[in-house]
Amino acid sequence: MPGMRRQQQDRIFRAVADPTRRSILERLHLGELTVSDLCEPFRMTQPSLSKHLAVLRRSRLIAARRSGRHRYYRLDPEPLEQIAAWAAQFRGVRDPSGHVWRLTQINQRRDA
């Protein structure tokens, strides 16, 4: 992944491996939210959610800003864009039998 250190890449993959953190990213894709807003759909305490947010912050997938007593979180798309660029190299992967698997074909099959 040009411009991205291996350690940072590993952090991103570990962060998005967890379904709760993926859900958080999906919610933040819609806009900036407070911890309280983020807690609503999850059956977990605010401290538990804060641990997930810390993992996402360390991987630089989200950023936070403080306004008064509230902390607002937002998605930082750059690391995801870098991962997508890295994954693009596998669009034409061949299996041992020589069949070419294209990611777009796989996604179309899932949508059908």
N, C-alpha and C positions, 0 to 999 in steps of 0.2 A: 504494500500500500504506500505509494509515494507520499512523502511528507508526513506520514503517521508512524510513530514509533511502535514497535511490536508490543511493548508493555501497555500502551494506550489502547491498541487494538484488542488485546486480551481483556482489558477492563470493560470495554464496550460489549464484547461478546458475553462476558460473564453477567453483565448488568441486564442485557436483554434476554438472557436464558430463563429468567424468572417470570412466570406469567403475571404476577402482581405488578412488577415493574413495567412490563409491556403495557398493561392496562393503564398505568399511570401515564406513560408516554402518549398513549392514545388520547387520554383525557386532556393532556397538556397541548396536544396538537390542535385542539379547538380553541385554546387561548390560555391566558395566565390565570392561575388559581391559587388560593391560599391552602394551607395544610388542612384547615377545617373543611374546605370545599372538596379537597381530594379524599378526605376520610369518608365522606358520605356513602359511596357505594360499597365500600369495603367493610367487612366485619372484623375490624381490628382497631386497636387503640391508637391514639395519636403518636405515642412514642414508638410503636411498632412501625407505623407508616413513616415516621421520621428516619428510621434505619434504612428503609428502602430509598428514601429521598437522598440520604447520604451516599449510598452506592451510586445512584444516578448522577449526583453532583461530582463525585470523584471521577466518574467516567466522562464527565463534561457533556453529558446528554441533556442536562437541565441546568438552568442558572436561577439564582434567587436574588431578590431585592427586598429590602425592608422598608416598610412605610408605616410609621407609627408602631403599633403593637403587632402588626401583621407582617408575615413574610410571604411574598408572592413568588411562585415558581412558574417558569416558562420553559418550553422546549428549545433546545439549541440544535438546529437541524444539521449543522456542519459535520459532526462526527458520523451521523447516519448517512450523509451524502458521501463521506469518505469510504464508509463500509460498502455502500452501493457501488461506488466506482471500483473498489477492490473485487467485489463479487461479479462485476461485469465480465471479467476475464474468463469466467466459467460458462458463458452463454452457449458456447459450442462444444461442450465436453463430449468426448466419445467414450462409450463403454467398451469392455473387452471385445465384444462382437463387432465393433465398428459403428454401432448406431450412434448418431449424433443427437444428444439431448439438448434442447434449447429451453432455457428458463421460461421464455414466453409461451412455448408449447405446453409445458407443465402447468403453468398458471391458467392457460385456457382450458385444459382438461379439468382442472379443479372447479372452474366456474361453470362448466357444462352440467 
